[in-house]
Amino acid sequence: MADPKILWLEPSKPRRHSYAGQVARRRYTVQVVNDQRAACRFAAAQQPAVCVVDVAPASAVARVCTALRKVAPKMRIIVVQARAGAEVQAGCAEVLLCAPFTIRKLLNSIRQQLPANSGGWVSHGALRLHPAARRLQLRGHEHLLSPKQLRLLEFMLTREGKPVSTTLLVRRVWETDYTSDLNTLHNHINSLRKLIEVDPAHPHLLQTIRGKGYCLNLNGKAE
């Protein structure tokens, strides 16, 4: 299925660094527009899941949001404010972010606004994963993954059926060469087992391979 669509409205010369490119690299389809008319045209035609509005002043934000609601009533709106205290009209948006903020905070806000049935589900046998929304479905249950749980599971999926060393997992998931303390990795493995295993104490899908690391095998006994 297609990646979730994100509409991004900002001036042709943004007031600050634009995060649109970074968001696009996280499995979103981002359409950047520079005026209200273009935003409404895209919203009406494509019905994106989320719109990020980064315009000024506050009165313009309220006008833009009202226009967008008319053409895409189900679209969730995230408004970026230039500074604290510049509050926009109540009910104008689902989320208000005050600059400066981190890319992680922005991504978390986007994920929280995605509908559970939006595009982006990827099937791996009986397991279904929605990376953008950090959601996992298995055996009729749906779970919200933490960012590190998602990265760990995604990397294990790229090596499915093959043992992966603890050193490689730490380097790829935590992006560090400090591999002396593996408690954090073990804790995340155990937390994933609680989500995907029938009996986490006796795992069949995410197994420990003595002397080699861990192995994700979705052809195991997924009851």
N, C-alpha and C positions, 0 to 999 in steps of 0.2 A: 504494500500500500504506500501511497505517497506520504512524504514527510509533512508534518503540520505546517500550514501556511501562517506566516507572521507578516502583518502589515506594519511598516515602520514609517511614521510621519515625522520628518525633521526638516529644518531649513536647508536650502542648497549649500549654505555655509554654516554648519552646525556651531552652536555656542560652545561646545566642548567636544572632546574626543567621542566619536560615534562608536557604539558597541555593535552596530548592525552586522559588521563583518564577522566578529567573534561569535555572535549568535548563529549566523549562517553556517559556521563550521561545526556546530553542535547538532547536526541533523535536522535543521529547520530550513524551510524554504522562505527566505526573507525578501520581501518586495519593498524597496525604499522609494518613497515619493516625497515631494517637496511642497505640496500645497493641498488645501482641503478638497478641491475639485477632483484632483487625481486620486486622492485617498478614497473618496466616496465612490468613484468609478470602479476602482479595484475591489473595494469592499462589497459592492453590489454584485459584481460579476463573479468573484472568487469565494466570497463568504469565508474569509480567513478565521482561524480559531481565536487569534489574539491580535490586538493592535497596540503598538507602543507609540504614544503621542508625546513628542518632545518639541513643543512650540511655546511661544510666549506672546503676549502676557496671559495672565490667568483668565481674563475675559475671552480671549481667543480660544483657549483650551475648552471652555464650556461650550462655545459655539461649535467647535469642531466635533466634540463628543456627541452633541445633540444631533448633528447632521449624520454622523456615522451610525448612531443608534437607529435612525430611520431606515437606512438601507441594509444594515446587518444587525438585526436586533439580538441575535444570539452570540455575537462577537464580544469577547471580553477585552476591556480596555485598561491599559497600564499607562498612567500619566507620569512623566518625569518633570519634577519641579526644579527650578533653578536654585532655590534656597529655601530653608526652613521658614515657615510663616507665610509663604506665598500659596496658601491653600486655595484650591479650585472649588467650584461649587459642589456641595455635598451630593453624593449619588452620581457624580459625573463619570466616575471610573471605579473599577473594582479594586485597583491598587494605585497608591500614590507613592512614588519614590523620590526622595530628596537627594539631589546631587551634593557632594560626590558619593558614589556607591560602588561596590565591587561588582565585577562581572558575575561572580557566584550569586550575589543577592539578586541580580536581575534575572539570571537563569532560573533560580528557585521560584521567583515570582511568576515567570512565564509557565513553568511546569505546573504550578499550583492552579493556574487558570485554564489549563488544557482540559477539555472534556474527556472523560474516560474512554469514549468510543471514537476519538479523533484518529486520523491516519497515523501510521508509524508503527503498527504492530508487526512484529517479525516472529514467525513460528520456527521453533527448533524442536521438532517432534511434538510431544504433548505440551511442551513449555512454550508460552507466548510472552514476548518481551516488547515493551514500549519504551525504548531508551529515552526519548525526549521527555516523557512524563514520569520516567523512573518507576514504571509499573510492571509487575510480573503476574502472569496468570498460569495456574497449574491445578489440575484436578478440581476445577470449579471454584477455586478460590483466587482472589486477587490481592496482591500485596504491594505496598509502596516501599521501594528500596531507598536506602541512603545513597548519597553520591558514590561513596567508596564501595558499597555492595554492588552497585551497578557496574562500576569500572572493573571490579574483580570478576563478576559474572561474565561481562562482555569479553574480557580477555581469556577467561577459561573456555568460552564458547569458540574462540578462534583456534584453540588447541584441543578441541573436543576429542576424547578417546586417547589422548596422549598425556603422559605424565609431565607436569610442569613443576620445575624446581621452586622452592620457596624464595631463593635469591632472585630469580627472574620475576616472580610475582611482585615482590617488594619493589623492584626497580621499575616495573611497568605501571603498577597501580599507584604506588606512593611516590614514584619519581625520585628515589633516593638510592644511594649506594650503601647506606648504613643498614646492614642486614644482620647485625649482631643480636638485636632484640626482635624476636618474631611473634611476641605475644599479640600484637595488634593484628597481624595476619591471621593467626590461629583464631582469634576472637571473631573476626569477620567470616572466616570459613564456617565456624560453628553457627553464626547467625544466619548464614545462607542455608545451612543444612536444616535449620528449624523451619525455613520457608519451603524448601523443595523436597525434603525427605519425608517418607511415611513414618519412619522411626529414626530420628536424628542420631540416636545413640548407636545405631547399626546402619550406617549410610550405604546406599546402593548406587546413588547417582554421583555424589561428590565424595570420592574415596581418598583415603590416605595411602600413598604408595611408599612403603618403608624404604628409606634411603634415597628416594627420588623426589618426593613432594606430594602434589595432589593431582588427581585426574577426574575430570568431569566426563561422565559417560551417560548420556541420556537414553541409551539403549538398555540401561539397567532396569531393574524392576520398578517401574513407575506405576504403582498400583493406583 
